[in-house]
């Protein structure tokens, strides 16, 4: 249904993308067609099961792409490739035709270069389709920042980088 709704709205479907074996990893390297590398750093991993979709959008091959997200398989590769990854509320987008990894948690995810593009795609594939992006009020945002001590062992420099990022968030409000 998600693909059919995009096609009905005028999307041109280019094909399917490479995916980690059965949506069971967050690296994008276990595929019968070869590893999917980061769009911006080919020596790095692409970040997850739906990484082919994320990389296609990040490289400009497609304006948007669909994937699956059970435990990060959509959001992680989006973050690793510098694009938007949107995991809809479970049940908002039909999963008919999706091969389940965990049917109680699976959902169709959206990849796009911008949040407005992702929101529009979600509006089109949601049940019922609404043909316009939902209004989203800006902030205030709440971001959970666990103490560094709770993160476990990290390589040199990672704790400092984490703390600097948390400080930038706090400074930004």
MODELLER restraints for C-alpha pairs under 7 A, 6 or more apart:
rsr = mdl.restraints
at = mdl.atoms
rsr.add(forms.Gaussian(group=physical.xy_distance, feature=features.Distance(at['CA:1:A'], at['CA:94:A']), mean=6.42, stdev=0.5))
rsr.add(forms.Gaussian(group=physical.xy_distance, feature=features.Distance(at['CA:1:A'], at['CA:96:A']), mean=6.73, stdev=0.5))
rsr.add(forms.Gaussian(group=physical.xy_distance, feature=features.Distance(at['CA:2:A'], at['CA:93:A']), mean=6.90, stdev=0.5))
rsr.add(forms.Gaussian(group=physical.xy_distance, feature=features.Distance(at['CA:2:A'], at['CA:94:A']), mean=6.79, stdev=0.5))
rsr.add(forms.Gaussian(group=physical.xy_distance, feature=features.Distance(at['CA:2:A'], at['CA:125:A']), mean=4.84, stdev=0.5))
rsr.add(forms.Gaussian(group=physical.xy_distance, feature=features.Distance(at['CA:5:A'], at['CA:124:A']), mean=6.38, stdev=0.5))
rsr.add(forms.Gaussian(group=physical.xy_distance, feature=features.Distance(at['CA:5:A'], at['CA:125:A']), mean=5.67, stdev=0.5))
rsr.add(forms.Gaussian(group=physical.xy_distance, feature=features.Distance(at['CA:6:A'], at['CA:124:A']), mean=6.42, stdev=0.5))
rsr.add(forms.Gaussian(group=physical.xy_distance, feature=features.Distance(at['CA:6:A'], at['CA:125:A']), mean=6.56, stdev=0.5))
rsr.add(forms.Gaussian(group=physical.xy_distance, feature=features.Distance(at['CA:17:A'], at['CA:52:A']), mean=4.98, stdev=0.5))
rsr.add(forms.Gaussian(group=physical.xy_distance, feature=features.Distance(at['CA:17:A'], at['CA:53:A']), mean=5.73, stdev=0.5))
rsr.add(forms.Gaussian(group=physical.xy_distance, feature=features.Distance(at['CA:18:A'], at['CA:52:A']), mean=4.70, stdev=0.5))
rsr.add(forms.Gaussian(group=physical.xy_distance, feature=features.Distance(at['CA:19:A'], at['CA:28:A']), mean=6.81, stdev=0.5))
rsr.add(forms.Gaussian(group=physical.xy_distance, feature=features.Distance(at['CA:19:A'], at['CA:31:A']), mean=6.25, stdev=0.5))
rsr.add(forms.Gaussian(group=physical.xy_distance, feature=features.Distance(at['CA:19:A'], at['CA:49:A']), mean=5.12, stdev=0.5))
rsr.add(forms.Gaussian(group=physical.xy_distance, feature=features.Distance(at['CA:19:A'], at['CA:50:A']), mean=5.34, stdev=0.5))
rsr.add(forms.Gaussian(group=physical.xy_distance, feature=features.Distance(at['CA:19:A'], at['CA:51:A']), mean=6.40, stdev=0.5))
rsr.add(forms.Gaussian(group=physical.xy_distance, feature=features.Distance(at['CA:19:A'], at['CA:52:A']), mean=5.91, stdev=0.5))
rsr.add(forms.Gaussian(group=physical.xy_distance, feature=features.Distance(at['CA:20:A'], at['CA:28:A']), mean=5.28, stdev=0.5))
rsr.add(forms.Gaussian(group=physical.xy_distance, feature=features.Distance(at['CA:20:A'], at['CA:29:A']), mean=6.51, stdev=0.5))
rsr.add(forms.Gaussian(group=physical.xy_distance, feature=features.Distance(at['CA:20:A'], at['CA:30:A']), mean=5.06, stdev=0.5))
rsr.add(forms.Gaussian(group=physical.xy_distance, feature=features.Distance(at['CA:20:A'], at['CA:31:A']), mean=4.94, stdev=0.5))
rsr.add(forms.Gaussian(group=physical.xy_distance, feature=features.Distance(at['CA:20:A'], at['CA:48:A']), mean=6.93, stdev=0.5))
rsr.add(forms.Gaussian(group=physical.xy_distance, feature=features.Distance(at['CA:20:A'], at['CA:49:A']), mean=4.40, stdev=0.5))
rsr.add(forms.Gaussian(group=physical.xy_distance, feature=features.Distance(at['CA:21:A'], at['CA:30:A']), mean=5.85, stdev=0.5))
rsr.add(forms.Gaussian(group=physical.xy_distance, feature=features.Distance(at['CA:21:A'], at['CA:31:A']), mean=5.49, stdev=0.5))
rsr.add(forms.Gaussian(group=physical.xy_distance, feature=features.Distance(at['CA:22:A'], at['CA:101:A']), mean=6.76, stdev=0.5))
rsr.add(forms.Gaussian(group=physical.xy_distance, feature=features.Distance(at['CA:23:A'], at['CA:49:A']), mean=4.79, stdev=0.5))
rsr.add(forms.Gaussian(group=physical.xy_distance, feature=features.Distance(at['CA:23:A'], at['CA:101:A']), mean=6.36, stdev=0.5))
rsr.add(forms.Gaussian(group=physical.xy_distance, feature=features.Distance(at['CA:24:A'], at['CA:49:A']), mean=6.58, stdev=0.5))
rsr.add(forms.Gaussian(group=physical.xy_distance, feature=features.Distance(at['CA:25:A'], at['CA:48:A']), mean=5.73, stdev=0.5))
rsr.add(forms.Gaussian(group=physical.xy_distance, feature=features.Distance(at['CA:25:A'], at['CA:49:A']), mean=5.63, stdev=0.5))
rsr.add(forms.Gaussian(group=physical.xy_distance, feature=features.Distance(at['CA:26:A'], at['CA:47:A']), mean=5.22, stdev=0.5))
rsr.add(forms.Gaussian(group=physical.xy_distance, feature=features.Distance(at['CA:26:A'], at['CA:48:A']), mean=3.54, stdev=0.5))
rsr.add(forms.Gaussian(group=physical.xy_distance, feature=features.Distance(at['CA:26:A'], at['CA:49:A']), mean=5.88, stdev=0.5))
rsr.add(forms.Gaussian(group=physical.xy_distance, feature=features.Distance(at['CA:26:A'], at['CA:73:A']), mean=6.29, stdev=0.5))
rsr.add(forms.Gaussian(group=physical.xy_distance, feature=features.Distance(at['CA:27:A'], at['CA:45:A']), mean=5.70, stdev=0.5))
rsr.add(forms.Gaussian(group=physical.xy_distance, feature=features.Distance(at['CA:27:A'], at['CA:46:A']), mean=6.14, stdev=0.5))
rsr.add(forms.Gaussian(group=physical.xy_distance, feature=features.Distance(at['CA:27:A'], at['CA:47:A']), mean=4.43, stdev=0.5))
rsr.add(forms.Gaussian(group=physical.xy_distance, feature=features.Distance(at['CA:27:A'], at['CA:48:A']), mean=4.52, stdev=0.5))
rsr.add(forms.Gaussian(group=physical.xy_distance, feature=features.Distance(at['CA:28:A'], at['CA:35:A']), mean=6.03, stdev=0.5))
rsr.add(forms.Gaussian(group=physical.xy_distance, feature=features.Distance(at['CA:28:A'], at['CA:36:A']), mean=5.53, stdev=0.5))
rsr.add(forms.Gaussian(group=physical.xy_distance, feature=features.Distance(at['CA:28:A'], at['CA:45:A']), mean=6.43, stdev=0.5))
rsr.add(forms.Gaussian(group=physical.xy_distance, feature=features.Distance(at['CA:28:A'], at['CA:46:A']), mean=5.59, stdev=0.5))
rsr.add(forms.Gaussian(group=physical.xy_distance, feature=features.Distance(at['CA:28:A'], at['CA:47:A']), mean=5.60, stdev=0.5))
rsr.add(forms.Gaussian(group=physical.xy_distance, feature=features.Distance(at['CA:28:A'], at['CA:48:A']), mean=4.63, stdev=0.5))
rsr.add(forms.Gaussian(group=physical.xy_distance, feature=features.Distance(at['CA:28:A'], at['CA:49:A']), mean=5.52, stdev=0.5))
rsr.add(forms.Gaussian(group=physical.xy_distance, feature=features.Distance(at['CA:28:A'], at['CA:51:A']), mean=5.72, stdev=0.5))
rsr.add(forms.Gaussian(group=physical.xy_distance, feature=features.Distance(at['CA:29:A'], at['CA:35:A']), mean=4.02, stdev=0.5))
rsr.add(forms.Gaussian(group=physical.xy_distance, feature=features.Distance(at['CA:29:A'], at['CA:36:A']), mean=6.00, stdev=0.5))
rsr.add(forms.Gaussian(group=physical.xy_distance, feature=features.Distance(at['CA:36:A'], at['CA:46:A']), mean=6.04, stdev=0.5))
rsr.add(forms.Gaussian(group=physical.xy_distance, feature=features.Distance(at['CA:36:A'], at['CA:51:A']), mean=6.69, stdev=0.5))
rsr.add(forms.Gaussian(group=physical.xy_distance, feature=features.Distance(at['CA:36:A'], at['CA:52:A']), mean=6.28, stdev=0.5))
rsr.add(forms.Gaussian(group=physical.xy_distance, feature=features.Distance(at['CA:37:A'], at['CA:43:A']), mean=6.90, stdev=0.5))
rsr.add(forms.Gaussian(group=physical.xy_distance, feature=features.Distance(at['CA:37:A'], at['CA:44:A']), mean=6.10, stdev=0.5))
rsr.add(forms.Gaussian(group=physical.xy_distance, feature=features.Distance(at['CA:37:A'], at['CA:45:A']), mean=5.17, stdev=0.5))
rsr.add(forms.Gaussian(group=physical.xy_distance, feature=features.Distance(at['CA:37:A'], at['CA:46:A']), mean=4.95, stdev=0.5))
rsr.add(forms.Gaussian(group=physical.xy_distance, feature=features.Distance(at['CA:38:A'], at['CA:44:A']), mean=5.58, stdev=0.5))
rsr.add(forms.Gaussian(group=physical.xy_distance, feature=features.Distance(at['CA:38:A'], at['CA:45:A']), mean=5.40, stdev=0.5))
rsr.add(forms.Gaussian(group=physical.xy_distance, feature=features.Distance(at['CA:38:A'], at['CA:46:A']), mean=4.15, stdev=0.5))
rsr.add(forms.Gaussian(group=physical.xy_distance, feature=features.Distance(at['CA:38:A'], at['CA:55:A']), mean=6.76, stdev=0.5))
rsr.add(forms.Gaussian(group=physical.xy_distance, feature=features.Distance(at['CA:38:A'], at['CA:81:A']), mean=6.12, stdev=0.5))
rsr.add(forms.Gaussian(group=physical.xy_distance, feature=features.Distance(at['CA:39:A'], at['CA:55:A']), mean=5.38, stdev=0.5))
rsr.add(forms.Gaussian(group=physical.xy_distance, feature=features.Distance(at['CA:39:A'], at['CA:58:A']), mean=6.19, stdev=0.5))
rsr.add(forms.Gaussian(group=physical.xy_distance, feature=features.Distance(at['CA:39:A'], at['CA:59:A']), mean=6.12, stdev=0.5))
rsr.add(forms.Gaussian(group=physical.xy_distance, feature=features.Distance(at['CA:39:A'], at['CA:81:A']), mean=5.89, stdev=0.5))
rsr.add(forms.Gaussian(group=physical.xy_distance, feature=features.Distance(at['CA:40:A'], at['CA:81:A']), mean=6.73, stdev=0.5))
rsr.add(forms.Gaussian(group=physical.xy_distance, feature=features.Distance(at['CA:46:A'], at['CA:77:A']), mean=5.67, stdev=0.5))
rsr.add(forms.Gaussian(group=physical.xy_distance, feature=features.Distance(at['CA:46:A'], at['CA:80:A']), mean=6.09, stdev=0.5))
rsr.add(forms.Gaussian(group=physical.xy_distance, feature=features.Distance(at['CA:46:A'], at['CA:81:A']), mean=6.77, stdev=0.5))
rsr.add(forms.Gaussian(group=physical.xy_distance, feature=features.Distance(at['CA:47:A'], at['CA:76:A']), mean=5.54, stdev=0.5))
rsr.add(forms.Gaussian(group=physical.xy_distance, feature=features.Distance(at['CA:47:A'], at['CA:77:A']), mean=4.15, stdev=0.5))
rsr.add(forms.Gaussian(group=physical.xy_distance, feature=features.Distance(at['CA:47:A'], at['CA:80:A']), mean=5.82, stdev=0.5))
rsr.add(forms.Gaussian(group=physical.xy_distance, feature=features.Distance(at['CA:48:A'], at['CA:73:A']), mean=5.01, stdev=0.5))
rsr.add(forms.Gaussian(group=physical.xy_distance, feature=features.Distance(at['CA:48:A'], at['CA:76:A']), mean=6.24, stdev=0.5))
rsr.add(forms.Gaussian(group=physical.xy_distance, feature=features.Distance(at['CA:48:A'], at['CA:77:A']), mean=5.29, stdev=0.5))
rsr.add(forms.Gaussian(group=physical.xy_distance, feature=features.Distance(at['CA:49:A'], at['CA:73:A']), mean=5.10, stdev=0.5))
rsr.add(forms.Gaussian(group=physical.xy_distance, feature=features.Distance(at['CA:50:A'], at['CA:67:A']), mean=5.25, stdev=0.5))
rsr.add(forms.Gaussian(group=physical.xy_distance, feature=features.Distance(at['CA:50:A'], at['CA:68:A']), mean=6.32, stdev=0.5))
rsr.add(forms.Gaussian(group=physical.xy_distance, feature=features.Distance(at['CA:50:A'], at['CA:73:A']), mean=5.64, stdev=0.5))
rsr.add(forms.Gaussian(group=physical.xy_distance, feature=features.Distance(at['CA:50:A'], at['CA:74:A']), mean=5.73, stdev=0.5))
rsr.add(forms.Gaussian(group=physical.xy_distance, feature=features.Distance(at['CA:50:A'], at['CA:77:A']), mean=6.90, stdev=0.5))
rsr.add(forms.Gaussian(group=physical.xy_distance, feature=features.Distance(at['CA:51:A'], at['CA:77:A']), mean=5.18, stdev=0.5))
rsr.add(forms.Gaussian(group=physical.xy_distance, feature=features.Distance(at['CA:53:A'], at['CA:65:A']), mean=5.47, stdev=0.5))
rsr.add(forms.Gaussian(group=physical.xy_distance, feature=features.Distance(at['CA:53:A'], at['CA:66:A']), mean=6.50, stdev=0.5))
rsr.add(forms.Gaussian(group=physical.xy_distance, feature=features.Distance(at['CA:53:A'], at['CA:67:A']), mean=6.35, stdev=0.5))
rsr.add(forms.Gaussian(group=physical.xy_distance, feature=features.Distance(at['CA:54:A'], at['CA:77:A']), mean=5.90, stdev=0.5))
rsr.add(forms.Gaussian(group=physical.xy_distance, feature=features.Distance(at['CA:54:A'], at['CA:78:A']), mean=5.45, stdev=0.5))
rsr.add(forms.Gaussian(group=physical.xy_distance, feature=features.Distance(at['CA:54:A'], at['CA:81:A']), mean=6.71, stdev=0.5))
rsr.add(forms.Gaussian(group=physical.xy_distance, feature=features.Distance(at['CA:54:A'], at['CA:111:A']), mean=6.07, stdev=0.5))
rsr.add(forms.Gaussian(group=physical.xy_distance, feature=features.Distance(at['CA:55:A'], at['CA:81:A']), mean=6.54, stdev=0.5))
rsr.add(forms.Gaussian(group=physical.xy_distance, feature=features.Distance(at['CA:56:A'], at['CA:62:A']), mean=5.79, stdev=0.5))
rsr.add(forms.Gaussian(group=physical.xy_distance, feature=features.Distance(at['CA:57:A'], at['CA:63:A']), mean=5.79, stdev=0.5))
rsr.add(forms.Gaussian(group=physical.xy_distance, feature=features.Distance(at['CA:57:A'], at['CA:64:A']), mean=5.85, stdev=0.5))
rsr.add(forms.Gaussian(group=physical.xy_distance, feature=features.Distance(at['CA:57:A'], at['CA:65:A']), mean=6.69, stdev=0.5))
rsr.add(forms.Gaussian(group=physical.xy_distance, feature=features.Distance(at['CA:57:A'], at['CA:111:A']), mean=6.91, stdev=0.5))
rsr.add(forms.Gaussian(group=physical.xy_distance, feature=features.Distance(at['CA:57:A'], at['CA:112:A']), mean=6.26, stdev=0.5))
rsr.add(forms.Gaussian(group=physical.xy_distance, feature=features.Distance(at['CA:57:A'], at['CA:113:A']), mean=6.74, stdev=0.5))
rsr.add(forms.Gaussian(group=physical.xy_distance, feature=features.Distance(at['CA:58:A'], at['CA:81:A']), mean=6.17, stdev=0.5))
rsr.add(forms.Gaussian(group=physical.xy_distance, feature=features.Distance(at['CA:58:A'], at['CA:82:A']), mean=6.92, stdev=0.5))
rsr.add(forms.Gaussian(group=physical.xy_distance, feature=features.Distance(at['CA:58:A'], at['CA:83:A']), mean=6.28, stdev=0.5))
rsr.add(forms.Gaussian(group=physical.xy_distance, feature=features.Distance(at['CA:58:A'], at['CA:113:A']), mean=6.93, stdev=0.5))
rsr.add(forms.Gaussian(group=physical.xy_distance, feature=features.Distance(at['CA:63:A'], at['CA:112:A']), mean=6.23, stdev=0.5))
rsr.add(forms.Gaussian(group=physical.xy_distance, feature=features.Distance(at['CA:64:A'], at['CA:111:A']), mean=5.37, stdev=0.5))
rsr.add(forms.Gaussian(group=physical.xy_distance, feature=features.Distance(at['CA:64:A'], at['CA:112:A']), mean=4.56, stdev=0.5))
rsr.add(forms.Gaussian(group=physical.xy_distance, feature=features.Distance(at['CA:65:A'], at['CA:110:A']), mean=5.99, stdev=0.5))
rsr.add(forms.Gaussian(group=physical.xy_distance, feature=features.Distance(at['CA:65:A'], at['CA:111:A']), mean=5.03, stdev=0.5))
rsr.add(forms.Gaussian(group=physical.xy_distance, feature=features.Distance(at['CA:65:A'], at['CA:112:A']), mean=6.73, stdev=0.5))
rsr.add(forms.Gaussian(group=physical.xy_distance, feature=features.Distance(at['CA:66:A'], at['CA:108:A']), mean=6.61, stdev=0.5))
rsr.add(forms.Gaussian(group=physical.xy_distance, feature=features.Distance(at['CA:66:A'], at['CA:109:A']), mean=5.57, stdev=0.5))
rsr.add(forms.Gaussian(group=physical.xy_distance, feature=features.Distance(at['CA:66:A'], at['CA:110:A']), mean=4.78, stdev=0.5))
rsr.add(forms.Gaussian(group=physical.xy_distance, feature=features.Distance(at['CA:66:A'], at['CA:111:A']), mean=6.05, stdev=0.5))
rsr.add(forms.Gaussian(group=physical.xy_distance, feature=features.Distance(at['CA:67:A'], at['CA:74:A']), mean=6.14, stdev=0.5))
rsr.add(forms.Gaussian(group=physical.xy_distance, feature=features.Distance(at['CA:67:A'], at['CA:108:A']), mean=5.73, stdev=0.5))
rsr.add(forms.Gaussian(group=physical.xy_distance, feature=features.Distance(at['CA:67:A'], at['CA:109:A']), mean=4.95, stdev=0.5))
rsr.add(forms.Gaussian(group=physical.xy_distance, feature=features.Distance(at['CA:67:A'], at['CA:110:A']), mean=6.33, stdev=0.5))
rsr.add(forms.Gaussian(group=physical.xy_distance, feature=features.Distance(at['CA:68:A'], at['CA:74:A']), mean=5.87, stdev=0.5))
rsr.add(forms.Gaussian(group=physical.xy_distance, feature=features.Distance(at['CA:68:A'], at['CA:106:A']), mean=6.76, stdev=0.5))
rsr.add(forms.Gaussian(group=physical.xy_distance, feature=features.Distance(at['CA:68:A'], at['CA:107:A']), mean=5.66, stdev=0.5))
rsr.add(forms.Gaussian(group=physical.xy_distance, feature=features.Distance(at['CA:68:A'], at['CA:108:A']), mean=4.59, stdev=0.5))
rsr.add(forms.Gaussian(group=physical.xy_distance, feature=features.Distance(at['CA:68:A'], at['CA:109:A']), mean=5.06, stdev=0.5))
rsr.add(forms.Gaussian(group=physical.xy_distance, feature=features.Distance(at['CA:69:A'], at['CA:87:A']), mean=6.49, stdev=0.5))
rsr.add(forms.Gaussian(group=physical.xy_distance, feature=features.Distance(at['CA:69:A'], at['CA:106:A']), mean=5.88, stdev=0.5))
rsr.add(forms.Gaussian(group=physical.xy_distance, feature=features.Distance(at['CA:69:A'], at['CA:107:A']), mean=5.50, stdev=0.5))
rsr.add(forms.Gaussian(group=physical.xy_distance, feature=features.Distance(at['CA:69:A'], at['CA:108:A']), mean=6.31, stdev=0.5))
rsr.add(forms.Gaussian(group=physical.xy_distance, feature=features.Distance(at['CA:69:A'], at['CA:109:A']), mean=5.75, stdev=0.5))
rsr.add(forms.Gaussian(group=physical.xy_distance, feature=features.Distance(at['CA:70:A'], at['CA:102:A']), mean=6.92, stdev=0.5))
rsr.add(forms.Gaussian(group=physical.xy_distance, feature=features.Distance(at['CA:70:A'], at['CA:105:A']), mean=5.32, stdev=0.5))
rsr.add(forms.Gaussian(group=physical.xy_distance, feature=features.Distance(at['CA:70:A'], at['CA:106:A']), mean=4.45, stdev=0.5))
rsr.add(forms.Gaussian(group=physical.xy_distance, feature=features.Distance(at['CA:70:A'], at['CA:107:A']), mean=6.37, stdev=0.5))
rsr.add(forms.Gaussian(group=physical.xy_distance, feature=features.Distance(at['CA:74:A'], at['CA:85:A']), mean=5.88, stdev=0.5))
rsr.add(forms.Gaussian(group=physical.xy_distance, feature=features.Distance(at['CA:74:A'], at['CA:87:A']), mean=6.94, stdev=0.5))
rsr.add(forms.Gaussian(group=physical.xy_distance, feature=features.Distance(at['CA:74:A'], at['CA:109:A']), mean=5.85, stdev=0.5))
rsr.add(forms.Gaussian(group=physical.xy_distance, feature=features.Distance(at['CA:75:A'], at['CA:85:A']), mean=4.68, stdev=0.5))
rsr.add(forms.Gaussian(group=physical.xy_distance, feature=features.Distance(at['CA:75:A'], at['CA:86:A']), mean=6.50, stdev=0.5))
rsr.add(forms.Gaussian(group=physical.xy_distance, feature=features.Distance(at['CA:75:A'], at['CA:87:A']), mean=6.94, stdev=0.5))
rsr.add(forms.Gaussian(group=physical.xy_distance, feature=features.Distance(at['CA:78:A'], at['CA:84:A']), mean=5.63, stdev=0.5))
rsr.add(forms.Gaussian(group=physical.xy_distance, feature=features.Distance(at['CA:78:A'], at['CA:85:A']), mean=4.90, stdev=0.5))
rsr.add(forms.Gaussian(group=physical.xy_distance, feature=features.Distance(at['CA:78:A'], at['CA:111:A']), mean=6.83, stdev=0.5))
rsr.add(forms.Gaussian(group=physical.xy_distance, feature=features.Distance(at['CA:83:A'], at['CA:112:A']), mean=6.19, stdev=0.5))
rsr.add(forms.Gaussian(group=physical.xy_distance, feature=features.Distance(at['CA:83:A'], at['CA:113:A']), mean=4.93, stdev=0.5))
rsr.add(forms.Gaussian(group=physical.xy_distance, feature=features.Distance(at['CA:83:A'], at['CA:114:A']), mean=6.95, stdev=0.5))
rsr.add(forms.Gaussian(group=physical.xy_distance, feature=features.Distance(at['CA:84:A'], at['CA:111:A']), mean=5.71, stdev=0.5))
rsr.add(forms.Gaussian(group=physical.xy_distance, feature=features.Distance(at['CA:84:A'], at['CA:112:A']), mean=5.33, stdev=0.5))
rsr.add(forms.Gaussian(group=physical.xy_distance, feature=features.Distance(at['CA:84:A'], at['CA:113:A']), mean=5.74, stdev=0.5))
rsr.add(forms.Gaussian(group=physical.xy_distance, feature=features.Distance(at['CA:84:A'], at['CA:114:A']), mean=6.00, stdev=0.5))
rsr.add(forms.Gaussian(group=physical.xy_distance, feature=features.Distance(at['CA:84:A'], at['CA:115:A']), mean=6.15, stdev=0.5))
rsr.add(forms.Gaussian(group=physical.xy_distance, feature=features.Distance(at['CA:85:A'], at['CA:110:A']), mean=5.81, stdev=0.5))
rsr.add(forms.Gaussian(group=physical.xy_distance, feature=features.Distance(at['CA:85:A'], at['CA:111:A']), mean=4.82, stdev=0.5))
rsr.add(forms.Gaussian(group=physical.xy_distance, feature=features.Distance(at['CA:85:A'], at['CA:112:A']), mean=6.84, stdev=0.5))
rsr.add(forms.Gaussian(group=physical.xy_distance, feature=features.Distance(at['CA:86:A'], at['CA:109:A']), mean=5.68, stdev=0.5))
rsr.add(forms.Gaussian(group=physical.xy_distance, feature=features.Distance(at['CA:86:A'], at['CA:110:A']), mean=5.13, stdev=0.5))
rsr.add(forms.Gaussian(group=physical.xy_distance, feature=features.Distance(at['CA:86:A'], at['CA:111:A']), mean=6.54, stdev=0.5))
rsr.add(forms.Gaussian(group=physical.xy_distance, feature=features.Distance(at['CA:86:A'], at['CA:118:A']), mean=6.80, stdev=0.5))
rsr.add(forms.Gaussian(group=physical.xy_distance, feature=features.Distance(at['CA:87:A'], at['CA:109:A']), mean=4.88, stdev=0.5))
rsr.add(forms.Gaussian(group=physical.xy_distance, feature=features.Distance(at['CA:87:A'], at['CA:110:A']), mean=6.77, stdev=0.5))
rsr.add(forms.Gaussian(group=physical.xy_distance, feature=features.Distance(at['CA:88:A'], at['CA:109:A']), mean=6.52, stdev=0.5))
rsr.add(forms.Gaussian(group=physical.xy_distance, feature=features.Distance(at['CA:90:A'], at['CA:105:A']), mean=6.87, stdev=0.5))
rsr.add(forms.Gaussian(group=physical.xy_distance, feature=features.Distance(at['CA:90:A'], at['CA:107:A']), mean=5.79, stdev=0.5))
rsr.add(forms.Gaussian(group=physical.xy_distance, feature=features.Distance(at['CA:92:A'], at['CA:126:A']), mean=5.40, stdev=0.5))
rsr.add(forms.Gaussian(group=physical.xy_distance, feature=features.Distance(at['CA:92:A'], at['CA:127:A']), mean=5.74, stdev=0.5))
rsr.add(forms.Gaussian(group=physical.xy_distance, feature=features.Distance(at['CA:93:A'], at['CA:107:A']), mean=7.00, stdev=0.5))
rsr.add(forms.Gaussian(group=physical.xy_distance, feature=features.Distance(at['CA:93:A'], at['CA:108:A']), mean=6.46, stdev=0.5))
rsr.add(forms.Gaussian(group=physical.xy_distance, feature=features.Distance(at['CA:93:A'], at['CA:125:A']), mean=6.09, stdev=0.5))
rsr.add(forms.Gaussian(group=physical.xy_distance, feature=features.Distance(at['CA:93:A'], at['CA:126:A']), mean=4.64, stdev=0.5))
rsr.add(forms.Gaussian(group=physical.xy_distance, feature=features.Distance(at['CA:93:A'], at['CA:127:A']), mean=5.87, stdev=0.5))
rsr.add(forms.Gaussian(group=physical.xy_distance, feature=features.Distance(at['CA:95:A'], at['CA:107:A']), mean=6.24, stdev=0.5))
rsr.add(forms.Gaussian(group=physical.xy_distance, feature=features.Distance(at['CA:95:A'], at['CA:108:A']), mean=6.48, stdev=0.5))
rsr.add(forms.Gaussian(group=physical.xy_distance, feature=features.Distance(at['CA:100:A'], at['CA:106:A']), mean=6.65, stdev=0.5))
rsr.add(forms.Gaussian(group=physical.xy_distance, feature=features.Distance(at['CA:110:A'], at['CA:118:A']), mean=6.16, stdev=0.5))
rsr.add(forms.Gaussian(group=physical.xy_distance, feature=features.Distance(at['CA:110:A'], at['CA:122:A']), mean=6.99, stdev=0.5))
rsr.add(forms.Gaussian(group=physical.xy_distance, feature=features.Distance(at['CA:111:A'], at['CA:118:A']), mean=6.41, stdev=0.5))
rsr.add(forms.Gaussian(group=physical.xy_distance, feature=features.Distance(at['CA:112:A'], at['CA:118:A']), mean=5.24, stdev=0.5))
rsr.add(forms.Gaussian(group=physical.xy_distance, feature=features.Distance(at['CA:119:A'], at['CA:133:A']), mean=5.19, stdev=0.5))
rsr.add(forms.Gaussian(group=physical.xy_distance, feature=features.Distance(at['CA:119:A'], at['CA:134:A']), mean=6.99, stdev=0.5))
rsr.add(forms.Gaussian(group=physical.xy_distance, feature=features.Distance(at['CA:120:A'], at['CA:132:A']), mean=5.97, stdev=0.5))
rsr.add(forms.Gaussian(group=physical.xy_distance, feature=features.Distance(at['CA:120:A'], at['CA:133:A']), mean=4.61, stdev=0.5))
rsr.add(forms.Gaussian(group=physical.xy_distance, feature=features.Distance(at['CA:123:A'], at['CA:129:A']), mean=5.73, stdev=0.5))
rsr.add(forms.Gaussian(group=physical.xy_distance, feature=features.Distance(at['CA:123:A'], at['CA:130:A']), mean=5.42, stdev=0.5))
rsr.add(forms.Gaussian(group=physical.xy_distance, feature=features.Distance(at['CA:123:A'], at['CA:131:A']), mean=5.66, stdev=0.5))
rsr.add(forms.Gaussian(group=physical.xy_distance, feature=features.Distance(at['CA:123:A'], at['CA:132:A']), mean=5.81, stdev=0.5))
rsr.add(forms.Gaussian(group=physical.xy_distance, feature=features.Distance(at['CA:123:A'], at['CA:133:A']), mean=5.37, stdev=0.5))
rsr.add(forms.Gaussian(group=physical.xy_distance, feature=features.Distance(at['CA:124:A'], at['CA:130:A']), mean=6.12, stdev=0.5))
rsr.add(forms.Gaussian(group=physical.xy_distance, feature=features.Distance(at['CA:124:A'], at['CA:131:A']), mean=5.29, stdev=0.5))
rsr.add(forms.Gaussian(group=physical.xy_distance, feature=features.Distance(at['CA:145:A'], at['CA:166:A']), mean=6.85, stdev=0.5))
rsr.add(forms.Gaussian(group=physical.xy_distance, feature=features.Distance(at['CA:148:A'], at['CA:159:A']), mean=6.60, stdev=0.5))
